[in-house]
Amino acid sequence: MQEPSKPKPRPAPESQGLEVRVRRIHRRDLNKVWEFLKLVFRDVNRETVEYQRPRTKKRFLEIYEEAGVEQLLFEADAGDGTEIVGYAECAFEVTGADNWINEAYFERREMRPLFVEELAVHPGHQGRGIGAFVLEQVDHLARVRGCTHIVLEVAENNENALSFYRGRSFYKLDAAIFMAKKVIAEPELLPPRTLRKKKRSSPAT
């Protein structure tokens, strides 16, 4: 009797390609996604005046409860479980009291934007087409929801991101530039000062 052949081990992701699946976020994912975003934006945030993402965990958790926001996870197999390799967060209207968006700008131009608040790819998996897949999903979402434009914010010194978006027909919509002027520093407290001697009073007559 011939011994049944043993199943061949699955090849490593690098040799067979990476299968990436997309799904909507669940409450149980929030802490894991928060840590993922901190990892993705860690190096960028070191070099920018304004934190690119994420801003605060409190705000991130609030977003999950807001209507009109899509939070999408892109996952791949990793060992016995799955690993987050990409994330997208989109809104069909302006959200948050501290938002940078001027709604009237788009209304005057009859634009119906899909606002991309987050688009992140795991640093260890960049260059494998994940970003293109994430953006393709965002573009598909915009089309099926009747949006006319995809709008996002990129730091001017984030050259990799700028190159990525420009290569996919994104163009500069507006400009917000941080400006600075060097101020000659002076101490807040004045230096010691020698005062006049106290005048001697005349003796009484």
Secondary structure, DSSP 8 states (H G I E B T S, - for coil): ------------HHHH----EEEE--GGGHHHHHHHHHHHHHHHHHT-SS--S---HHHHHHHHH-TTEEEEEEEEEETTEEEEEEEEEEESS--STT----HHHHHHTT--EEEEEEEEE-GGGTTSSHHHHHHHHHHHHHHHTT-SEEEE---TT-HHHHHHHHTTT------------------SS----------------
